[in-house]
């Protein structure tokens, strides 16, 4: 955790320096610039911290986890009567003209910083900083490959929401470039992921030091290439009506299923990642009894849960996590920083139980109440059901003290993967991470969620392999982990498994879009309580939007007509 805090501080310093403007035509003797930076390994490490900093967004609806979950059929808008923005996103409305602008801005902050590393590191010589030439070349290859990956990551993250993006691939590329087509954008994404795979060193996960945990590697790039392949081919086939099983490359040619499967096979066979023995041990609630020093979650005690932690194979807390491959690393926020809360995981805060401070599940703003149809159709024999959803009013879950009618769209269910976990201690009832990381600062309720947000884990690699190959091996390995029997391969089986395995992990919305299921997933009427009043809830998806959100109106205006707004907005 101390490493994370140090990198966070270093990132903020680097970004502040990197954003300074040279208004005078004089030599810059005191500040870092493109001319005097990127010359030492420390320079590259600081620059890479700036690249990763763009994963954090100030605007809450630009947070991928918040936006994608609200858009999906698993979560309702929720919140209180005044939380209109969450309800609007949930209802496919956008009365605010810049709802997702921070996502757009941070995309190009990350891309620009990655471009600088790519251009400057290629010509750098680091041999004098290492004992051997091999070590210097390995460092350089990792830095270049990582920059390729992060550029692809940012364009992919944005393209899933906005569609085709302006492609800026050099430091000096014009900033008024027009939007590229959906196909051109994904061709560049694929090109960069392949470059990352081919450039980064082949190092098994167990051999990657804990200090590098959270950085991309070859295996993460292979997994993301498969995710991009599935989204692109599915979107073009089912949304655009242009059936394809090929992912284009910017340099020419395409990648088909056999090439993508070869990368996935390499990841599965050689990466060193694997499934946690118990699905429920991936989530912080599995550690709350140990942290509290008492049984505050009887169910976790009865099930013998033991958290794997979130610092890789050698965590400070937990038994060792070999499943999480890539994540947004959170530490703490600080009200003294500009947009300081964005360095804190806001999903537990915004999606936490509204106005109920219980032990072990604390309070939040009550957004994203869980659709009861998910609970009702889920087999009780599947431990992921109780492992993913909080059932309110249940003593075994520590929620028997729940008081209803505090917010809107109440269903009696909240997500359990990303929620505030708390217990009593020397400073009273505080969040578990407050005690684990000695987070004595600011307003703890809004700043103590230091839980990583998982972007890629090994279970998804197995499920993607089954979906692309049309075989059941990966599918059944995921089912076997939770004690479920084998099934034959079918797309319906994949859909069901992904819904249960990856619930609330920000993937469901994009799965619905790429499968062409987004229209049929909505429209059902649900009984809810709106701040103490019985009500009916339903969402009407608007197919004219093609599964995309609006380009920020400020960006459209600034482009002077170069950008055209997405359809339906």
C-alpha positions, 0 to 999 in steps of 0.5 A: 500500500505504501508503494501505491501511495508513493506512486500516486504522489509521484503521478500527481507531481509528474502530471502537474509538471507535464501540464505546464506551458512554456510561454516564453521562447527560452530554454527550460532549465528547471522543469522537465520537458520533452527535450530533457526528460525520458533519458533515465530509467527513473524518468521512464518510471515517472512518465509511466506513472503519468500514463496510468494516472489517466485511468482515474476520472474526475466525473463520476459518470466517466468512471467506467465501473459506474457508467457500465454498471448503470447502463446494464440490466443488472442494476437500476438507477437507485439513489435518492430523489435528487440523484437524477444523473444516475437515473438518467444514465440508467434510462438512456437519457442525457440531459447534461451535455458533458456527462462523459467528458472526463472519460474523453479528456482522460483518454487523450491525456493517457494517449499523449503520455504514452505517445511521448514514451514511445517516441522518446524511449525508442532512441534512449540508451539505458545501458549505463544504468544496468549491470548488463546490456540484457537488463537494459534491453529488458527494461526498455522493451517493457517500457515500450510494450507497456506504452503500446498497451496503455495507448490501446487500453485508452482507445479501447475503453473510449471506443466501447462507449463513444465508437470511432475516436480521433486517432492521435499517434504522435506527439506532434499529430494535430489535435483537431483530427477528425473521428476515425471510423469504428473499424479504423479505431479498432484496427489501431487498438488491435495493432497496439495490443499486438505490438505490446504482446510482441515487445514486452518480455516473457515473464511468468506472473510469479516472477513479477515483483510485487512492486510492479503489480498493477502494471500491464504485461504480455499476458494482460495484452493477450487477454485484452486482444481477445476482449477487443476481438469479441467486442469488435466482431460482435458489434459489427455483426449484431449492431452494424449488421456487417457480419465478420469474424475478423479483427482488422490491423492498422498495418494491413491484414486481419486477426481471425479466431485462430490467431486470437486463440493462439494468444489466449492459449499462450496466456493460459499455458504459460502466464502463471495466472490461475483461478482462486480456489474459492470465487468468494475469496476474491472480494474484501468481505472475505477478510472482514472477520480477520480484520475485525478480530471477531465474527461480524459476517457469520456467513463468511465465518461459516463458509471458511472464507479467506481473502486472497488479497489485492497485492498479487502473489505476495500480498500484505493482507491475504493468501495470494492472488493469482487470478487478478490480472489487471486492475485500477489501483486505488489508495486514498483520496484527499480533499486538498487535492484537485479531484482527490476523490477520484483516487478512491474507488467510488463504486463502493461509495456510490453503490453502497447501501443508502443511509444504513451504516451496518456492520459489516456492510456500511453505507453509500449513496444507494445507486445501482440497486440490484435487479431482483430478476438476477437474484430470482433466476440464479440457482441457490446451489451456485455460491456466486449468488450469495457471493455477489449479492447482498440480501438485506434483512438477513442475519447471517449476512449481517444485514438484519438491522437494515432499515428500508425506504431510504432511497429510490428503486429499492429492491432488497438487494445490493452488489457485494463485490464492490461495497463498503465493508466496515467494522468496529475498532480503535476509532469506532466503526470505520471501513476495513481499509481505513484500519488496514492502511491506517487511513487517518485523514479527511472524511473517512466515509467518502475516502476509505474505499481503497479496493482495487477495481478488477478489469481483467481476471483469469476466469474471463480469459477462460470464458473468452477462450470457450466463446471464441473456440466454441469449446466447453473446456474453459467454461467448465473450469469456471463452473468446476471452481464453484462446484457446478457440473459440466455443460456442453458448449453453447452461446447461451451457456456462455451468456449465462456463465458470464452473467453469473461469474462477472456480475457487477464487474462492468462487463455485462453492458458491453456483452449485451451490446456485442451479442445484440441482446441489448434490446431484449434485455430491457423493458420488463416491469419491476416492483420497487420502492421509491423512498417509501412508496410502492412503484413500478420500474422499467427501462426502454433501451433506445436502439437508435443509439447503437449502444453508444453514449453521446460525445461530450457537447463541449468537444463537439463545439470545440471541434468546429463541426469536425465531430458529428454527434452519435446517433440518437443523441 
